[in-house]
């Protein structure tokens, strides 16, 4: 006695039975959804990182109107106050009396979203 739920004969005479068909397709379908889930998780992580970056900058002191696409430099002073500057880290000079921590280089895109700028070694 066979425990086949469905048996299908196709035009060419091939026989397909449900328990043979279903596992192969469910694995393919599962792979599709697993890949989509990993993609969504990655997008979510990127979105959270972008939000954190933008919150960091927008919570910092900005005393000028940024120009889209121009590089700006984020610093933190000894008291923990963050500010965005037009001055590059190497332009402060040796006479700088303020102890600053350089946090990164950023620029704004057309959506006014801040993105990190990767710098190439000199």
Secondary structure by P-SEA (a helix, b strand, c coil): cccccbbbbccccccccaaaaaaaaaaaaaaaaaaaaaaaaaaaaaaaaaaaaaaaaaaccccccccccbbbbbbcccccccccccccccccccccccccccccccccccccbbbbbbbccc
